[in-house]
Amino acid sequence: MAFSFSNKQISELLRNVAAVYQIKDKNQFQIRAYDLVADSIEHSPSDVKTLWEEGQLDLVPGLGDKIRGYLDELFREGKVQHFEEIFHGIPKSMFELLNIPGVGPKTAFKLAQTNVKSTQDLEDKIKDGSLVKKDFSEKILQKILQGIGEYKRKSDRILLPVAQNSAQEIIAYLQDFSKVKRADTLGSLRRMVATVGDIDLSVASEDPEATVKHFCNYSGVERVIESGERTATVLLKIGLRVDLRVQPTESYGNLLQHLTGSKNHNIKLRSLARDKGLTMSEYGITDLKTEKIHKFESEEKVYDLLGLSYIQPELREDTGEVEAALEDKLPKLIELEDIKGDLHTHTFWTDGKNSVSEMSQKAIELKREYIALTDHSYPTLQYDKRIDQIEQYNYSQSKIRVLKGLEVNINVDATLQIPNEVLAKHELIWVSIHTSFRQSEEEMTERIIKALQNKFVTGLAHPTGRLLLEREGIEADWGKIFKFASDNGKIIEINSFPNRTDLPDLLIREARKYKVKFSINTDSHHVDHLSLMKYGIANARRGWVEKKEVINTLPYAKLKNIINLKN
């Protein structure tokens, strides 16, 4: 593919430079500098080449003189001589292999040196055992094989909001049709999984043929793949596949429960049903003795017949929810309405798009009592001027309390990006990983815990650093981190931004065992992002989180006391 100077291509180029520097054991500060700028460019709201054309490269955080010069050369000449020199002798396949989760630069280089030509070639050579003969351990190769599987699955998934937005548009279209009594999402989309495959929809209607026809006539349909009396599959113009199932109202609850899943959850329910002399399907629950078929309009009645408390869709993963429902011990899951404020947002003081006033006004519209502005701790940030502006805004109005916060990078050596005397001027400090993601589990664990030991630090933001469909999270001893956080009153964030949803739901469950306190935040870089809180809530619900476990469900007076204990 030709180099188009897109932000993504530029960031990949800089990360490749950092990877080669690691292979050649260059200075860690150099490696960190490239990783930092790569992240800044990848997440920049502006096109970096356009910034260069306008003489505004200063807007790229973390950009030093040397890398600035290389970018200037890249945009003028189409290549950088220094990069050409350091890439000399490096197999090109190495850079493809770096996309595999769990494969770092030195491993990728070693694999490429053994004549591994591509990801597929690597998979083939692991399976035929040829790499074992070249001093790769079976354990490492199996881990790489798992990473290849993750890498391949990325292209088959889409982020939850993309699927949900398309689904809701179709549902609104269906609900306008007089024959439709109800319409819902199904499958992983209804369970609010962070990434989903195809969109599955269900409709309650007494006229399935007319409903299917109406569905196929939706303006967003590119092609009807299949159409029957009660089902249809279409391909949308935006490239998404949508499957529709239509069922009479009297048994709609059975269908909704069955096709929401998950597979393992349904297996557990069927086992429970068999013990009661029942069989389950999407059409009803049959009593094997009497042959009576129980058809229900609502899901709640399905669970009630099985002797279970109603299980919310987000919990249906066979992770103990059925056992808890049998004992009426399901958690009272947090709701979006429980949130009082947002404690992780960004303004145009660093890489956000909006002002202090604009972010605050939007938060007021969303009925928030408080908002923390936590711009990145870039060395170029004018800390005192920013603090003055926030304080002036607070003095000027009484509708919302704006907190002076920062998001501070944890350096590779576990130090923080800025000194304590600057941290002390703020009310809330998040620390997070933005660079050097490929440290060992032991190194990363120590790095995070050492940062959390700082008395000014409130907690850990987007803890794993994952970017869904792009980058796997860091490896760390999460049990050790969660225990430290719990013992020392440090907060663990559940990040709502759709390409993060970080902590992952399974790690949320793990954190709850240590009685960790959470904060669910949007990580907004634009006023529109403040509405993304629902995705963090969904992820928290999948992790069994209750209102009492989340600090930003507290009114400001109580939240202030918690934060003050940290300072």
N, C-alpha and C positions, 0 to 999 in steps of 0.2 A: 504493500500500500504506500502510495506517495505521501511524503511528509507535508501535512496541510497546516502546520503551525497551530493546531488546536491545543487548548489547555491540556487535554488528556495526553496528547502525543508529546508535548513538551515535558510534562511531569514524568512520563515514562522514560524519556531520554535522560533526565536528570537522575532518576532512580537507577537507571542502568549504569550511569557513571559512578554512583555511590556503591553499587554492587561490585563493580570492577575494582574500586578503591579498597573494598573489603578483601577481595581476593589477593590484592597486592599489598595488604597490610598497611595501608596508608593511615595517616593521622585520623583518630576518631572524630576530631573536631571538623575536619574536612568532610567526612562521611555524613555527620550530623547536619552540616550546613546544606548539603545537597538534598538530604531527605526533608529538611525543614522547608526549603524553597519549593521542592516538588509538591509537598502537601499544600502549601500556600497557593500555588498555581492551580492545582487540581480543584481546589474549593473556592477559587476566586469567582466572584459574581461577574467579573468583567473579562473580556477576551484580552489575554496578555499581549498578543501581537498588536492589537489596537492600542493598548496602553503605551507600548513602545513607540508606535507611530505618532502618538500624541505627546510624547515626552513625559509620560507619567508612570514610568516603571517604579518610582518611589512608592506607589500604592501597593506594591507586592510586598507583604510582610517578610522580614528575614532576609531580604535580598542584599548581599554584600557586593562590594566593588568588583571582585573577581568574577563571580557568576553573572553579574550584570554585564560585564564585558563580553562574556561568552554568549549571552543571549543576544546582545547587540550584533555580534559576529554571525550568529545563527540566522537572525532575521535579515541581515544584509547579504550574506554569502550563501545561505541555505545549508551550511554545515559549519562545524567548529573544528579547527585544525587540532587543537589539544584533545578533543574527544576522539577524533579519528586515530590519533596516535595511541591513546590508552586502550582503544578497542582493538588495536592491531594484535592479531594472534589469539583473540578470544573467539571461540566458536559461536556463531550466531544462534545456534540451538540453545545455548545457555540461557539467553534472555527469554525464550519461550518457556523454558522449564521453571523460571522464576515465578511464573503465574500459578504454579501448583502450590496449594497450601501446604506449608510445612517444609518446603524446599528453599533453603537459603542459598546465597551466592556461592559459597565454597562447595556445597553439595552439588549445585547445578553445574558448576565448572568441572568438577570431578566426573560427573555423569557425561557431560559433553565431550570430555577428553576420552571417554571409552567408546566414542562414536555413536552415542545416542543422538539421533537427528531430530526428534520431535516428541511431543507428549505421547502420541500413539506408539511410536517406536519404543519409548521408555516402558509403557505398559506391556507391550509384547515381550520385551526382554526381561522384565520382572517375572512374567508368567512362565516363560520358558526356562528360567533359572540361570540364564547366562551371566547375569550381573553378580550372582553369588560367587562365581568363579573369579570375579575381579575385585574381591575384597569388600563387597558391600554386605552388611549383615542382613539376615533374613528379617529381623525385627524392623530395621530401618526401611527396608524395601516394602514391607507390608504397610508401614505408615505412609510411605510415598504413594502406594497404590490407593489407599484411602483418600489421600489428597487429590489424586487424579480423578477419582469418582466425584468428589466435591466440585472440582473444576469443570467437569463435564456437565454436571447438573445445573450449573449457574445459567447456562444458556436456555434452559428449559423452564426457568422460573421468572416471575415478575414481582415487583414490590407490591405489597398489600394495597397501598392507596391507588395505584394505577388500576389494579383489578377492581377495587371497590368503586372507584369513580365511574368506570365503564358499566359495572353491574347496576349501580344506582340509577344511571340514566336509562338503562333498559327497563328496570323495574318501574320507574316512573311512567315510561311509555306503556308498559303492560297494564298498570293500574288505571290508566285512562280508558281502557277498553271495558265496556260494560259487562262482558262475560267473565271478567277476572274478579274473583272475590278477595284474593290475597296473593302476594308474590314475595319470595324470599331468596336469599343466597343459600348455597349449600356447601358442603365439603370444607376444605381448609379455609376458604374465604369466610364462611360463617364462623368458623372457630378462631378467626383473626390471627392466623399464622402469618409471620412476618413476610414470607414470600409464598406465592401460590403458582400453580400451573394454569390450567384452563379455568374458565368461569362456569360454574354450575348454578342453575336457577331452577326454582320450583314455583308452580302456580296452582292455586285452588280454583277450579272452574268446573261447571257442569256441562260445558260445551268445549271439550278439548280440541276438536278439529278446527273450530273457528279460532281458538286461542293460538294454536300452533301456526295457523295461516297468518294471523296478526303478527306474531313474533317474527316470522320469516320476512314480513314486509317492513321491518324496522329499517329506517333510513341508513343506519350505520353498517348494515350487512353488505359485505362484499360478495359472498357466495354462500348459497345453501348447500351444505355438504350432505345432509340427510334429513328427511322429513317423513314422519309417520302420523298415526292417529293421535298419539299422546306424547310424542317426543320429537325433538328436532335438534340438529347440530348445525351451527353456522360459523362462518369465518367473518370477523369484523374487518372493516377497512383498515383499522389500525393494526391488524395482524393477530388479534386474539381470537381464540376459539371459545364458543359459548354453547353449552348443552342445556336444553330445557326439558323438564319433566312436568306433565300436567296430571293432576289427580282430583277426583271429586272431593268436595269439602268434607264429607263424612269421615274420610280416612286420611285427610291431609296431614294430621299430626303424626301418623305412622310413617308417611313418606318423609316428612321433614326430619324426624328423628333418625330414620334409617340412613338417609343420604347426607346428613351432616357428619356422620362418622364420629370419631375416626374408626378405622377398621378394627383396631385392637379394642377400642371401647365397645363396639358392637359385638365382638366375639365374647367379651365378658358378660354383656347383657343376655346374649343368647344362651350362654351357659347357665346363668341365673334363671332364665325362663324355663330351660329344660328341667331344672330341679323342681320347678313348680308345675310341671306337666304342661308347659306351653311351648309353642313355636312362634318365632317372630319373623316378619317380613315387612317390606315397605307398604304392603296392602292391609296389614292387620296382625293381631296376635290371636292365634288359634289355640283353644282349649282342646287338648288331645283326647280327653274323655268324652266331652259333650260335642266336640267339633264346632262349637260356637266360635265365631270370629269377632273379636273385639276391635271395632273401628273407632278411631278418635279424631276429633277435629283439632285437638291440641296435643302438643308433646307432653305437657305436664301429666295428662292422664295416662300416657304410655308408662312413664316412670312410676306413677302412683300404683298402677296395676302390678308392677314388679316389686312393690314394697319399698320404693326408693324415694328420697327427697329429690326434687327437681334439680338436675345437674345442668348448670349453665354451659352453653356450647364451648366456651373457651377452655373448660376443664376436661373435655371429653378426649383424653389421650391415654387412658388406662395407666394413670400414674397414681392410683389410689383413690380416685374420685368415687368409684362404685362402692368400695368398702366404707368410705366416709359417709356416703349417702345412706347406706344400710343402717348406720348408727346415728343418723341425723347430725353429723358432725362436719358438714361442709362449711367452708369459710363464708363469711358475709363479705363478698367481694367488693372492692373499692369501685366507686362510680365516678364518672366525669364531674358530676355535680359536687363531689366532695372537695375538689381542688379549690384552694383559696388564692394561690399565687404561683408564679413561675420563677424558678430560681436559677435559670441558666439561659441567658439571652445575650445577643450581641448588637452593637450599634455601629454607626459609621465612624466611630472613633478608631475601630480597627477594620474588620472585614465584613461588618454588617452594612445594610443598605439604608437604614433609617436612623433618625435622630433620637435622642433621649425622649423628647416630647412625643414623637410619633409612636414609638414603641409603647410608651406609657399610656397614651390615649387609646390605642388598640386594646391594651390589657384592661382598661376601664370598660370598654365596650363588651369584653368577655366576662365582665363582673369579677375581675380579680381584685383582691384587697392590696396586693403588693406584687412587685416585680423586681428581680435582681438583674442588673445590667452587668454582665460578666465578660467584658471584652478580653481578648487575648493579651497576655502580658508581653507584647512586643517591646523591644528596647526603645523603639521610636515613639511609643505611646506617651502622650503628655499627661501623666497621671494626675498632677495637681489641678490642671485646667479642667480635666474631665470630672474630677471630684467636685470642684466648685460648681460646674454646670448641673450636676445631679442635685447638689444641695440647694442651689437656687430654684430648681424645678420643684423640689419638695416644699420649699418656703412659699412658692407661688400658688399652690393648690392643696386641697385636702381630700381628694377623691381616692388617691392611691399612694402608698408608700413605696418609694424607689430606693432599693438597696444598692450600695456601692460595692460591687463585686468584681472579681477577676477570675479568668480561667488561665492557670499557670502550667506551662509545660514542665514535665519532669525530665530533666536532662538524662543522658545515657549513664552518667555517673551518680545518679540519684539526687543531685542537687536541684534546686528550683531555679527557674529562669531569672528571677528577680530577687533582690535581697529582702530580709525581714523588715527593714525600716519602711519599705514600700508596701509590703503586705499589711503591716500594722495600720495603715491608713484606711483600710477597707473593712467592710462588715462581713463579707462572705468570700471565701477563697475555695474554688475548685482546683484540684490538680488533675492532670490527665496526660496520657501518652500520645504524642504526635510525631515522634521520631524514633528511629532505631527499634523497629517492631520485632526484629529477629533475634533478640537476646534469648539465652536459655531460660527455661522455667525458673531455675534458681536465681539467676541474675535479675529477671523481671520481677519476681516476688520481692526480693530484697530492695529493688529500685522503688517499688510502689510503697512498701511499708516504711521505708526511710522517709519518703516524701510525706506520708501521713503522720509521721511523728512530729512534724513541725506544728507548734502550738497555734499558729495562725490559720492552719488549713482546716476547712469545714468538712471536706470529703472528696471522694474520687468520682470524676465525671466520665461518661461513656467508658466504663471500666475495661472492657476487652479491646477497645479500639477497632472493632470490626467494621467493615463497610460491606453491607450485603451485596452479593453478586459481584463484588470487586476484590475484597480482601478479608481473609479470615482473621479472627481475633488473636491476640497474643496468648502465649502459653505462660501460665502462672499457677502457683499453688493457691487456688481460690479459697480453700478452707482456712488456710493460714491467714490470708488477707481479711476474710470475713470475721474471723475471730478477733484479729487485732482491731478492726473497725468497731465491732461490738463492744469490746473491752474498753476502748478509748473514746467512745462517743463520736466516731467519725461516720459520716453519712455516705451511703452508696447510691449513686444516681441510677435511675431507670430513664434512659434517654429516649425521647419520643420521635426523634427525627427518623423518617421512614427508612433511610438507608443504613441506620444504626440499630434502632430498637435494642438498646444495649444497657443493661444486662440482657443476655438471652434468657428466655423463660426458665430453662432448666437450672441455670445458675441463680436465678431469683429464688427458686425452690431451695437450693443449697444454702443461700444466704439467710433465708428465713430460719433455718435450723439453728443459726447462731444468734438469732434475735436482732439482726441488723435493722437499723432504721434507714428508710429509703427516702429519696426525693424524686418525684416524677416531673421532668422538665422537657421543654421543647427544643433547647439549643437553637433558638430562632436566630436567623440572620436577616430576616425581613418581617415586616408586620404580618404578612399572610401566614408565616410559619407559626405564629402564636396559636393558631387554630389546630395545630398538629397534636395537641395534648391527648386527643382521643386514642392515638396509636400507642402512646406510652401507657395509657390506662389499660388498653386491650392487652398489652404485653404483661403488665403487672397482674391483671386478672388471670392470665394463663399461668402465672407464677404463684397463684393462690393468695395474692396480697390483699390485706384488709385495710380499711381507712386508718385504723389506729397505728399502723406501721409506717405511715408516710407523713413526713414532717410538714409538707406544704398543704396538708389538709387542715392545719391549725390556723386559727386567727392570728393576726400579726403580733398581738401582745404576747401570746404564748410562744410563737416562733422566735421572737426577739430574745426571749429568755434562753432558749436552746442555743441560739447562735452566740449569745454573749458568754456562755459557758466555755466557748472555744477560745475566747480572746483574753 
